[in-house]
Structures are given as structure tokens and as C-alpha cells.
Amino acid sequence: MKFTKPFVFLLIAMVGFASLAVACSSSDDMEVAKIGLMSPQTGPIAQYAPGFETAGDVAVAELNADNEDFQFELIVVDSGCDGTQAATAAQSLIDSGVDVIIGAACSGATLGAIAVAAPAGVPMVSYASTSPAITNADDNGHLFRVVPSDAQQAVALSLVVEQANVGDPAVLYMTNEYGSGLADNFESNWAAGLCAQVGYDPTEGSYDASALAQAVVDGGCESVVLMSYATDGAAIMEALLAQGYDGSIFGADGLADSAFADAFTDVEALPGLVATRPRPGEESSSKSAFETAYSAAGGDTGGIYTHETYDAIKLAGAAVISDPDGDIAAALSNIGVAYAGASGTHTFDAAGDVLGTGYEVCEFGSGGSFACPQVWTADGGVSNQ
């Protein structure tokens, strides 16, 4: 059959309009799911925020690529690593209509935020809050985390310090949920006495780094353990160097990020620091896929809690997909059973906690070099990777 040109043009136009209608219909049928990300863009660990946000972008891009019926949107707010600011930020996310909140990073910020989110019925999944206080938070079953409690990290850190054979340490700790919890648990796991123990308010302008360093020097302490964040930790280490201290310095996950070097005015104070941080999971397809995508997006491979940020968002997305109009907190509990993610295989217990997969033992060298050559596990203790 022979068609005239006007008919052919009309047919093409009709097909084009039909395709457009199908596309529009498909787009209209997609359910928009909003996920909030609380990032410490300001405050004492602002250096680490870009890594969290890049990992978040990778996770959301994958959720959108893998699901035709949902369009996920990531809304990022600044937690400030502060409970009051995080509460305000959480309210802004709730007002924006988020289904779930990812974060916060700092434990105090998470506790401040959940006080707002739980009554609103919005669950939270923290990617970095490790304080033991999180376990017993008044959250009505709405607070989860994909990192283990510092009750466990204290065991790993105490063994790392013990095996260094450097004498009883001084412990300098922040008097917030993270620092106090870690310091208390470290002390209870330290077999001998402490050379000194000094707490301080980490708020900018509220602590005297020189005085804290002087307490270590005056005590004749051969080693010091910092329960610090980046800004205050760097200031204390620079003060120790200025006062001629040449003992060993240890820290925990608040310092165990390659970007910690950015917090220093004098980076010569950094080499020699040994710090623990939660260990990413064993090699897996999920871990490999994330690391490839994260590197391609320009992410810093030495960054802390990036695997966990990715997993928290993927878990949240899976919960939304499984029950978009139902109880997202209950869906998270169901999804979080032997969930194989980039940061390990996680199962939420009744408190929303996970066991983790052990800890990396990281070291800073000259020029800000950073590596994690050892690991600690509950079964094997400290060993080489």
C-alpha cells in the first residue's frame, strides 16, 4: 500500500505525540521519595562532610537507576555537629516531607535530631554516631545506626595502646556524648591506671589546647589518647609539638580520616598518630561497586564513614520501596536483617544497633600520608590486613 507524504507526516506526528504521552504518563506515575542527609558542613568535623555527601549522591543515583517506580531525591542539611542545630535541621527536613533522615554524624547531633524526628514519626539511620548513649535513646523504635557502639571501639583502642608498650596514657576527652562515652569505656577496659585524664568542652573558644598539652607534659606521660574531633584534635597535637612532647599519640574515629590533615596549621604535628575506626566490610560485590562509583565521583578513598553513608541511604531506599505508604521504621527493621552492604553485613538489634566487622588501625606519616595497615576483630585481636 502506498501512503501519501501528508499521511506519512501525520503518522510520524501521531507516534511522536503518543511516545511523549507515554513518557509523561510514566513520569507522572513515579512516586517521589525524599531522603534527608544530615551532614556536618560546619563545626569540628566539617573536613569530612564532602565525603559523606559524595557517598550520598552515589547511593541516590543507584536507587534511581535501579527503580522505575520511584524517583529519589536527596535533601542535604547542615547538622553543625551540634544537638541544637541538628534539631532545627531535622525539623526543616520533616517540613520538606522526607520519608527518612540519614544521620547525623556526631552523636550529640543525632540525639538532638531524634528528639524531633521520633515524635514526627520519621525514622533516622545514622552513618557515624558511635556513642553508647545512642543505644538507650528515647526514640520509640525510630533510631538506627550502621556503625557499632564505642563500647566496642574502646576495647580495640585499649588493646592497640597496650600492644604499643608505651606506658600508661593520658586521656584527653571531649565532655560530649561521643568523647565522654568513649573515655569511660576506654578507662574500664584499661588494665592499669591512667597517667592523667582531662575533659574539655570542644566548642570553639571553650578549650585551651596549650593547657591540655601542658597537663600531659607535666604528668610525664609517655603516651596520650585523644577522644577528639578534627579541629580540637589538631589544636592539641600542635600544642603538644610546641611544648616539645615526643611521646606516642593515639586517637579514635574522630581523627581517623585522611582529611584530618586539613585541620592543621602545622602539619608537622600529625605524623605518628595512630587511630582506630570502624572497619569496612569484607570484599564483596556491593563494596567493590560502591568504591568504584565513589572514586569515579571524585571521592577521597581515605575518607571515613563513606561506605556507611552509602549503606544507610540504600537501606532507607529499600525500606521506602518495600512499604512506601506504611511504617518505614518497621520496614527498616525488616530490611536490616543480614543486609549485605558496602560496610559489611548488618542486622539491626532491638535497639537499632549493629555489631560491625571490627576496626581498622590507621597511621599518619610524613606529608599527611595515611594508611590503615592493621585491623582489630573480636575474635582475632590486632593483625595485619
C-alpha positions as a Markdown table, in Angstrom:
| # | Residue | x | y | z |
|---|---|---|---|---|
| 1 | Met | 0.0 | 0.0 | 0.0 |
| 2 | Lys | 1.3 | 3.4 | -1.0 |
| 3 | Phe | 0.9 | 6.3 | 1.5 |
| 4 | Thr | 0.9 | 9.9 | 0.5 |
| 5 | Lys | 3.5 | 12.2 | 2.1 |
| 6 | Pro | 0.9 | 14.2 | 4.1 |
| 7 | Phe | -0.3 | 10.9 | 5.6 |
| 8 | Val | 3.3 | 9.8 | 6.5 |
| 9 | Phe | 3.9 | 13.1 | 8.2 |
| 10 | Leu | 0.7 | 12.8 | 10.1 |
| 11 | Leu | 1.6 | 9.3 | 11.2 |
| 12 | Ile | 5.0 | 10.3 | 12.4 |
| 13 | Ala | 3.5 | 13.2 | 14.4 |
| 14 | Met | 0.9 | 10.9 | 16.0 |
| 15 | Val | 3.7 | 8.4 | 17.0 |
| 16 | Gly | 5.7 | 11.3 | 18.5 |
| 17 | Phe | 2.8 | 12.6 | 20.5 |
| 18 | Ala | 1.9 | 9.1 | 21.7 |
| 19 | Ser | 5.5 | 8.5 | 22.8 |
| 20 | Leu | 5.5 | 11.8 | 24.6 |
| 21 | Ala | 2.2 | 10.9 | 26.3 |
| 22 | Val | 3.6 | 7.6 | 27.4 |
| 23 | Ala | 6.8 | 9.3 | 28.8 |
| 24 | Cys | 4.7 | 11.9 | 30.6 |
| 25 | Ser | 2.4 | 9.3 | 32.0 |
| 26 | Ser | 5.4 | 7.2 | 33.2 |
| 27 | Ser | 6.9 | 10.2 | 34.9 |
| 28 | Asp | 3.6 | 11.2 | 36.5 |
| 29 | Asp | 3.2 | 7.6 | 37.8 |
| 30 | Met | 6.6 | 7.7 | 39.5 |
| 31 | Glu | 6.5 | 8.1 | 43.3 |
| 32 | Val | 8.8 | 10.8 | 44.6 |
| 33 | Ala | 10.7 | 9.7 | 47.8 |
| 34 | Lys | 12.6 | 12.2 | 49.7 |
| 35 | Ile | 15.6 | 11.2 | 51.8 |
| 36 | Gly | 17.3 | 13.8 | 54.2 |
| 37 | Leu | 21.0 | 13.7 | 54.8 |
| 38 | Met | 22.4 | 15.5 | 57.9 |
| 39 | Ser | 26.0 | 16.5 | 57.0 |
| 40 | Pro | 28.4 | 18.3 | 59.3 |
| 41 | Gln | 29.1 | 21.0 | 56.8 |
| 42 | Thr | 30.2 | 23.4 | 59.6 |
| 43 | Gly | 31.7 | 22.6 | 63.0 |
| 44 | Pro | 34.7 | 20.5 | 64.2 |
| 45 | Ile | 34.5 | 17.7 | 61.5 |
| 46 | Ala | 33.5 | 19.8 | 58.5 |
| 47 | Gln | 36.5 | 18.4 | 56.7 |
| 48 | Tyr | 34.7 | 15.1 | 56.5 |
| 49 | Ala | 31.4 | 16.3 | 55.1 |
| 50 | Pro | 32.3 | 16.2 | 51.4 |
| 51 | Gly | 33.0 | 12.5 | 51.6 |
| 52 | Phe | 29.6 | 11.9 | 53.2 |
| 53 | Glu | 27.8 | 13.9 | 50.6 |
| 54 | Thr | 29.6 | 12.3 | 47.6 |
| 55 | Ala | 28.7 | 8.8 | 49.0 |
| 56 | Gly | 25.1 | 10.0 | 49.4 |
| 57 | Asp | 25.0 | 11.1 | 45.8 |
| 58 | Val | 26.3 | 7.7 | 44.6 |
| 59 | Ala | 23.7 | 5.9 | 46.6 |
| 60 | Val | 20.8 | 8.0 | 45.4 |
| 61 | Ala | 22.0 | 7.7 | 41.8 |
| 62 | Glu | 21.9 | 3.9 | 42.1 |
| 63 | Leu | 18.5 | 3.9 | 43.7 |
| 64 | Asn | 17.1 | 6.0 | 40.8 |
| 65 | Ala | 18.9 | 3.8 | 38.2 |
| 66 | Asp | 17.5 | 0.6 | 39.7 |
| 67 | Asn | 13.9 | 1.6 | 40.3 |
| 68 | Glu | 11.4 | 2.6 | 37.6 |
| 69 | Asp | 8.6 | 3.4 | 40.0 |
| 70 | Phe | 10.4 | 5.7 | 42.4 |
| 71 | Gln | 12.3 | 9.0 | 42.0 |
| 72 | Phe | 14.5 | 9.5 | 45.0 |
| 73 | Glu | 15.6 | 13.0 | 46.0 |
| 74 | Leu | 18.4 | 13.7 | 48.4 |
| 75 | Ile | 18.0 | 16.8 | 50.6 |
| 76 | Val | 21.2 | 17.8 | 52.4 |
| 77 | Val | 21.2 | 20.0 | 55.5 |
| 78 | Asp | 23.9 | 21.1 | 57.9 |
| 79 | Ser | 23.9 | 19.5 | 61.3 |
| 80 | Gly | 26.8 | 21.6 | 62.5 |
| 81 | Cys | 27.9 | 18.6 | 64.7 |
| 82 | Asp | 25.6 | 20.2 | 67.3 |
| 83 | Gly | 22.5 | 18.9 | 69.0 |
| 84 | Thr | 20.5 | 22.2 | 68.9 |
| 85 | Gln | 21.4 | 22.9 | 65.3 |
| 86 | Ala | 20.7 | 19.3 | 64.3 |
| 87 | Ala | 17.2 | 19.5 | 65.9 |
| 88 | Thr | 16.4 | 22.6 | 63.8 |
| 89 | Ala | 17.8 | 20.9 | 60.7 |
| 90 | Ala | 15.7 | 17.8 | 61.4 |
| 91 | Gln | 12.6 | 19.9 | 61.6 |
| 92 | Ser | 13.4 | 21.5 | 58.2 |
| 93 | Leu | 13.7 | 18.1 | 56.7 |
| 94 | Ile | 10.4 | 16.9 | 58.2 |
| 95 | Asp | 8.8 | 20.1 | 56.9 |
| 96 | Ser | 10.2 | 19.2 | 53.4 |
| 97 | Gly | 8.4 | 15.9 | 53.5 |
| 98 | Val | 11.2 | 13.4 | 53.9 |
| 99 | Asp | 10.4 | 9.8 | 54.4 |
| 100 | Val | 13.6 | 9.1 | 56.4 |
| 101 | Ile | 16.6 | 11.0 | 57.7 |
| 102 | Ile | 20.2 | 9.8 | 57.3 |
| 103 | Gly | 22.5 | 11.0 | 60.0 |
| 104 | Ala | 23.7 | 12.6 | 61.9 |
| 105 | Ala | 27.4 | 12.1 | 62.0 |
| 106 | Cys | 28.2 | 13.4 | 65.5 |
| 107 | Ser | 26.5 | 11.6 | 68.3 |
| 108 | Gly | 25.2 | 14.7 | 70.0 |
| 109 | Ala | 23.7 | 15.9 | 66.8 |
| 110 | Thr | 21.9 | 12.6 | 66.3 |
| 111 | Leu | 20.4 | 12.7 | 69.8 |
| 112 | Gly | 19.3 | 16.3 | 69.2 |
| 113 | Ala | 17.7 | 15.4 | 65.9 |
| 114 | Ile | 15.9 | 12.2 | 67.0 |
| 115 | Ala | 14.1 | 14.2 | 69.7 |
| 116 | Val | 12.4 | 16.0 | 66.9 |
| 117 | Ala | 12.1 | 13.2 | 64.3 |
| 118 | Ala | 10.7 | 10.4 | 66.5 |
| 119 | Pro | 7.6 | 12.3 | 67.6 |
| 120 | Ala | 7.0 | 13.2 | 64.0 |
| 121 | Gly | 7.2 | 9.5 | 63.0 |
| 122 | Val | 10.3 | 10.0 | 60.8 |
| 123 | Pro | 13.0 | 7.3 | 61.3 |
| 124 | Met | 16.7 | 8.1 | 61.3 |
| 125 | Val | 19.7 | 6.0 | 60.2 |
| 126 | Ser | 23.0 | 7.3 | 61.5 |
| 127 | Tyr | 26.1 | 6.5 | 59.4 |
| 128 | Ala | 28.7 | 7.7 | 62.0 |
| 129 | Ser | 27.3 | 8.2 | 65.5 |
| 130 | Thr | 29.1 | 5.8 | 67.9 |
| 131 | Ser | 28.3 | 7.0 | 71.4 |
| 132 | Pro | 26.9 | 4.2 | 73.7 |
| 133 | Ala | 24.2 | 6.7 | 74.6 |
| 134 | Ile | 22.6 | 6.1 | 71.2 |
| 135 | Thr | 21.6 | 2.6 | 72.3 |
| 136 | Asn | 19.3 | 3.8 | 75.0 |
| 137 | Ala | 18.0 | 6.9 | 73.3 |
| 138 | Asp | 14.3 | 7.7 | 73.7 |
| 139 | Asp | 13.4 | 7.1 | 70.1 |
| 140 | Asn | 10.3 | 4.9 | 70.1 |
| 141 | Gly | 12.0 | 2.5 | 67.7 |
| 142 | His | 12.9 | 5.2 | 65.2 |
| 143 | Leu | 16.7 | 5.4 | 65.5 |
| 144 | Phe | 19.1 | 3.0 | 63.7 |
| 145 | Arg | 22.8 | 3.1 | 63.0 |
| 146 | Val | 25.1 | 1.1 | 60.7 |
| 147 | Val | 28.2 | 1.6 | 63.0 |
| 148 | Pro | 29.0 | -0.2 | 66.2 |
| 149 | Ser | 28.9 | 1.4 | 69.7 |
| 150 | Asp | 32.1 | 2.9 | 71.2 |
| 151 | Ala | 31.7 | 0.3 | 73.9 |
| 152 | Gln | 33.3 | -1.9 | 71.3 |
| 153 | Gln | 35.8 | 0.6 | 69.9 |
| 154 | Ala | 37.2 | 1.2 | 73.4 |
| 155 | Val | 38.2 | -2.5 | 73.6 |
| 156 | Ala | 40.0 | -2.2 | 70.3 |
| 157 | Leu | 41.7 | 1.1 | 71.1 |
| 158 | Ser | 42.8 | -0.1 | 74.6 |
| 159 | Leu | 44.5 | -3.2 | 73.0 |
| 160 | Val | 46.2 | -1.1 | 70.3 |
| 161 | Val | 47.7 | 1.2 | 73.0 |
| 162 | Glu | 48.6 | -1.7 | 75.3 |
| 163 | Gln | 50.5 | -3.5 | 72.5 |
| 164 | Ala | 52.5 | -0.4 | 71.7 |
| 165 | Asn | 54.2 | -0.7 | 75.1 |
| 166 | Val | 54.4 | 3.0 | 75.8 |
| 167 | Gly | 53.3 | 3.2 | 79.4 |
| 168 | Asp | 50.1 | 4.4 | 80.9 |
| 169 | Pro | 48.5 | 7.0 | 78.7 |
| 170 | Ala | 47.0 | 10.4 | 79.4 |
| 171 | Val | 43.4 | 10.6 | 78.2 |
| 172 | Leu | 42.1 | 13.9 | 76.8 |
| 173 | Tyr | 38.5 | 13.7 | 76.0 |
| 174 | Met | 35.6 | 15.9 | 74.9 |
| 175 | Thr | 32.9 | 16.3 | 77.5 |
| 176 | Asn | 30.1 | 15.5 | 75.0 |
| 177 | Glu | 28.2 | 12.2 | 74.3 |
| 178 | Tyr | 30.9 | 10.9 | 72.0 |
| 179 | Gly | 34.0 | 11.9 | 74.0 |
| 180 | Ser | 32.7 | 11.0 | 77.4 |
| 181 | Gly | 31.3 | 7.7 | 76.3 |
| 182 | Leu | 34.5 | 6.6 | 74.6 |
| 183 | Ala | 36.7 | 7.8 | 77.5 |
| 184 | Asp | 34.6 | 6.0 | 80.1 |
| 185 | Asn | 34.7 | 2.8 | 78.2 |
| 186 | Phe | 38.4 | 3.1 | 77.5 |
| 187 | Glu | 39.1 | 3.5 | 81.2 |
| 188 | Ser | 37.0 | 0.5 | 82.1 |
| 189 | Asn | 39.0 | -1.6 | 79.6 |
| 190 | Trp | 42.4 | -0.3 | 80.5 |
| 191 | Ala | 44.0 | -2.8 | 82.9 |
| 192 | Ala | 46.4 | -0.4 | 84.7 |
| 193 | Gly | 46.0 | 3.3 | 85.8 |
| 194 | Leu | 45.9 | 6.3 | 83.6 |
| 195 | Cys | 48.7 | 8.8 | 83.7 |
| 196 | Ala | 46.2 | 11.7 | 83.5 |
| 197 | Gln | 42.5 | 12.2 | 82.5 |
| 198 | Val | 41.3 | 15.6 | 81.4 |
| 199 | Gly | 37.9 | 16.5 | 79.9 |
| 200 | Tyr | 37.2 | 19.7 | 77.9 |
| 201 | Asp | 34.4 | 21.4 | 76.1 |
| 202 | Pro | 35.1 | 21.1 | 72.4 |
| 203 | Thr | 33.2 | 24.2 | 71.4 |
| 204 | Glu | 35.4 | 26.7 | 69.6 |
| 205 | Gly | 36.9 | 29.1 | 72.1 |
| 206 | Ser | 35.9 | 27.0 | 75.1 |
| 207 | Tyr | 39.1 | 25.0 | 75.5 |
| 208 | Asp | 42.8 | 25.8 | 75.9 |
| 209 | Ala | 44.8 | 23.5 | 73.8 |
| 210 | Ser | 48.1 | 24.6 | 75.4 |
| 211 | Ala | 46.7 | 23.9 | 78.9 |
| 212 | Leu | 45.6 | 20.4 | 77.8 |
| 213 | Ala | 49.0 | 19.7 | 76.3 |
| 214 | Gln | 50.7 | 21.0 | 79.5 |
| 215 | Ala | 48.7 | 18.5 | 81.6 |
| 216 | Val | 50.3 | 15.7 | 79.5 |
| 217 | Val | 53.8 | 17.2 | 79.7 |
| 218 | Asp | 53.6 | 18.0 | 83.4 |
| 219 | Gly | 52.4 | 14.4 | 84.2 |
| 220 | Gly | 55.4 | 12.9 | 82.4 |
| 221 | Cys | 53.0 | 10.8 | 80.3 |
| 222 | Glu | 54.7 | 8.7 | 77.7 |
| 223 | Ser | 51.6 | 8.5 | 75.6 |
| 224 | Val | 48.3 | 10.3 | 75.1 |
| 225 | Val | 44.9 | 9.2 | 73.8 |
| 226 | Leu | 42.7 | 11.8 | 72.2 |
| 227 | Met | 38.9 | 11.4 | 72.2 |
| 228 | Ser | 38.6 | 14.4 | 69.9 |
| 229 | Tyr | 37.2 | 15.8 | 66.7 |
| 230 | Ala | 39.3 | 17.2 | 63.9 |
| 231 | Thr | 39.5 | 20.9 | 64.9 |
| 232 | Asp | 40.3 | 20.4 | 68.6 |
| 233 | Gly | 42.4 | 17.3 | 68.0 |
| 234 | Ala | 44.7 | 19.2 | 65.6 |
| 235 | Ala | 45.0 | 22.1 | 68.0 |
| 236 | Ile | 46.0 | 19.8 | 70.9 |
| 237 | Met | 48.6 | 18.0 | 68.7 |
| 238 | Glu | 50.1 | 21.3 | 67.6 |
| 239 | Ala | 50.3 | 22.4 | 71.2 |
| 240 | Leu | 52.0 | 19.1 | 72.2 |
| 241 | Leu | 54.6 | 19.6 | 69.4 |
| 242 | Ala | 55.2 | 23.2 | 70.5 |
| 243 | Gln | 55.8 | 22.1 | 74.1 |
| 244 | Gly | 58.4 | 19.5 | 72.9 |
| 245 | Tyr | 56.3 | 16.4 | 73.6 |
| 246 | Asp | 57.8 | 13.4 | 71.9 |
| 247 | Gly | 55.6 | 10.6 | 73.2 |
| 248 | Ser | 53.1 | 8.5 | 71.3 |
| 249 | Ile | 49.7 | 9.8 | 70.3 |
| 250 | Phe | 46.6 | 7.7 | 69.7 |
| 251 | Gly | 43.1 | 8.6 | 68.7 |
| 252 | Ala | 39.8 | 7.1 | 67.6 |
| 253 | Asp | 37.4 | 7.5 | 64.7 |
| 254 | Gly | 37.0 | 11.3 | 65.2 |
| 255 | Leu | 40.5 | 11.6 | 63.8 |
| 256 | Ala | 40.9 | 8.6 | 61.5 |
| 257 | Asp | 40.3 | 10.3 | 58.2 |
| 258 | Ser | 42.8 | 11.4 | 55.6 |
| 259 | Ala | 41.2 | 14.8 | 55.6 |
| 260 | Phe | 42.2 | 15.3 | 59.2 |
| 261 | Ala | 45.4 | 16.8 | 57.9 |
| 262 | Asp | 43.4 | 19.7 | 56.6 |
| 263 | Ala | 42.6 | 20.8 | 60.1 |
| 264 | Phe | 46.3 | 21.6 | 60.9 |
| 265 | Thr | 48.1 | 24.9 | 60.6 |
| 266 | Asp | 51.4 | 23.0 | 61.2 |
| 267 | Val | 51.1 | 19.5 | 59.6 |
| 268 | Glu | 54.4 | 18.5 | 61.2 |
| 269 | Ala | 52.4 | 17.8 | 64.3 |
| 270 | Leu | 50.5 | 15.0 | 62.6 |
| 271 | Pro | 53.0 | 12.2 | 61.7 |
| 272 | Gly | 53.0 | 9.3 | 64.2 |
| 273 | Leu | 49.3 | 9.5 | 65.1 |
| 274 | Val | 47.7 | 6.0 | 65.3 |
| 275 | Ala | 43.9 | 6.0 | 65.3 |
| 276 | Thr | 41.1 | 3.4 | 65.2 |
| 277 | Arg | 38.0 | 3.5 | 63.1 |
| 278 | Pro | 35.2 | 1.0 | 62.2 |
| 279 | Arg | 36.3 | -1.4 | 59.5 |
| 280 | Pro | 34.5 | -1.6 | 56.1 |
| 281 | Gly | 33.1 | -5.0 | 55.3 |
| 282 | Glu | 34.9 | -7.9 | 53.7 |
| 283 | Glu | 35.4 | -7.7 | 50.0 |
| 284 | Ser | 32.0 | -8.1 | 48.2 |
| 285 | Ser | 30.3 | -7.0 | 45.1 |
| 286 | Ser | 28.5 | -4.3 | 47.0 |
| 287 | Lys | 31.7 | -2.9 | 48.4 |
| 288 | Ser | 33.5 | -3.0 | 45.1 |
| 289 | Ala | 30.7 | -1.4 | 43.2 |
| 290 | Phe | 30.5 | 1.4 | 45.7 |
| 291 | Glu | 34.2 | 2.1 | 45.8 |
| 292 | Thr | 34.4 | 2.2 | 42.0 |
| 293 | Ala | 31.5 | 4.6 | 41.7 |
| 294 | Tyr | 32.7 | 6.7 | 44.7 |
| 295 | Ser | 36.2 | 7.1 | 43.2 |
| 296 | Ala | 34.7 | 7.9 | 39.8 |
| 297 | Ala | 32.7 | 10.7 | 41.5 |
| 298 | Gly | 35.9 | 12.2 | 42.9 |
| 299 | Gly | 35.5 | 10.8 | 46.5 |
| 300 | Asp | 38.5 | 10.6 | 48.8 |
| 301 | Thr | 39.2 | 6.9 | 49.3 |
| 302 | Gly | 40.8 | 7.7 | 52.7 |
| 303 | Gly | 37.6 | 9.2 | 54.0 |
| 304 | Ile | 35.8 | 7.8 | 57.0 |
| 305 | Tyr | 32.2 | 6.5 | 57.1 |
| 306 | Thr | 31.6 | 6.8 | 53.4 |
| 307 | His | 30.7 | 3.1 | 53.0 |
| 308 | Glu | 28.3 | 3.6 | 55.9 |
| 309 | Thr | 26.7 | 6.7 | 54.4 |
| 310 | Tyr | 26.1 | 4.7 | 51.2 |
| 311 | Asp | 24.6 | 1.8 | 53.1 |
| 312 | Ala | 22.4 | 3.9 | 55.3 |
| 313 | Ile | 20.8 | 5.5 | 52.2 |
| 314 | Lys | 20.5 | 2.3 | 50.3 |
| 315 | Leu | 18.8 | 0.7 | 53.4 |
| 316 | Ala | 16.4 | 3.6 | 53.6 |
| 317 | Gly | 15.6 | 3.4 | 49.9 |
| 318 | Ala | 14.9 | -0.3 | 50.2 |
| 319 | Ala | 12.6 | 0.4 | 53.2 |
| 320 | Val | 10.6 | 3.0 | 51.3 |
| 321 | Ile | 10.3 | 0.8 | 48.2 |
| 322 | Ser | 9.1 | -2.2 | 50.3 |
| 323 | Asp | 6.3 | -0.2 | 52.1 |
| 324 | Pro | 6.0 | 3.4 | 50.7 |
| 325 | Asp | 2.7 | 4.2 | 52.4 |
| 326 | Gly | 3.3 | 2.2 | 55.6 |
| 327 | Asp | 5.6 | 2.2 | 58.6 |
| 328 | Ile | 9.1 | 3.0 | 57.4 |
| 329 | Ala | 10.7 | 2.3 | 60.8 |
| 330 | Ala | 9.2 | -1.2 | 60.8 |
| 331 | Ala | 10.3 | -1.7 | 57.2 |
| 332 | Leu | 13.9 | -0.7 | 58.2 |
| 333 | Ser | 13.9 | -3.4 | 60.9 |
| 334 | Asn | 12.7 | -5.9 | 58.3 |
| 335 | Ile | 15.2 | -4.9 | 55.6 |
| 336 | Gly | 18.0 | -4.7 | 58.2 |
| 337 | Val | 18.4 | -8.4 | 58.7 |
| 338 | Ala | 21.7 | -9.8 | 57.3 |
| 339 | Tyr | 21.7 | -6.8 | 55.0 |
| 340 | Ala | 24.9 | -7.2 | 52.8 |
| 341 | Gly | 26.2 | -3.7 | 52.2 |
| 342 | Ala | 29.4 | -1.9 | 51.4 |
| 343 | Ser | 30.3 | -1.5 | 55.0 |
| 344 | Gly | 29.6 | -5.1 | 56.0 |
| 345 | Thr | 26.6 | -7.4 | 56.7 |
| 346 | His | 24.3 | -5.7 | 59.2 |
| 347 | Thr | 21.5 | -6.9 | 61.3 |
| 348 | Phe | 19.7 | -4.3 | 63.5 |
| 349 | Asp | 19.1 | -5.5 | 67.0 |
| 350 | Ala | 16.1 | -4.3 | 69.2 |
| 351 | Ala | 17.9 | -1.0 | 69.9 |
| 352 | Gly | 18.7 | -0.4 | 66.2 |
| 353 | Asp | 22.4 | -1.2 | 66.7 |
| 354 | Val | 24.7 | -3.4 | 64.7 |
| 355 | Leu | 27.8 | -5.4 | 65.7 |
| 356 | Gly | 30.1 | -4.1 | 62.9 |
| 357 | Thr | 33.0 | -6.0 | 61.4 |
| 358 | Gly | 35.9 | -4.8 | 63.6 |
| 359 | Tyr | 38.2 | -1.8 | 63.4 |
| 360 | Glu | 41.0 | -0.6 | 61.2 |
| 361 | Val | 44.2 | 0.6 | 62.9 |
| 362 | Cys | 45.3 | 3.6 | 60.8 |
| 363 | Glu | 48.6 | 5.6 | 60.8 |
| 364 | Phe | 49.6 | 9.1 | 59.7 |
| 365 | Gly | 53.0 | 9.6 | 58.2 |
| 366 | Ser | 55.1 | 12.5 | 56.9 |
| 367 | Gly | 53.4 | 14.9 | 54.5 |
| 368 | Gly | 50.0 | 13.8 | 55.7 |
| 369 | Ser | 50.2 | 10.3 | 54.3 |
| 370 | Phe | 47.5 | 8.0 | 55.6 |
| 371 | Ala | 47.2 | 4.2 | 55.7 |
| 372 | Cys | 45.4 | 1.5 | 57.7 |
| 373 | Pro | 47.7 | -1.5 | 57.7 |
| 374 | Gln | 46.1 | -3.4 | 60.6 |
| 375 | Val | 42.7 | -4.5 | 61.8 |
| 376 | Trp | 41.2 | -5.5 | 65.2 |
| 377 | Thr | 38.5 | -8.1 | 65.4 |
| 378 | Ala | 36.8 | -9.5 | 68.4 |
| 379 | Asp | 38.0 | -13.0 | 67.5 |
| 380 | Gly | 41.5 | -12.3 | 66.3 |
| 381 | Gly | 42.7 | -9.2 | 68.1 |
| 382 | Val | 45.1 | -6.9 | 66.2 |
| 383 | Ser | 46.5 | -8.3 | 63.0 |
| 384 | Asn | 47.9 | -7.1 | 59.6 |
| 385 | Gln | 45.4 | -6.5 | 56.8 |
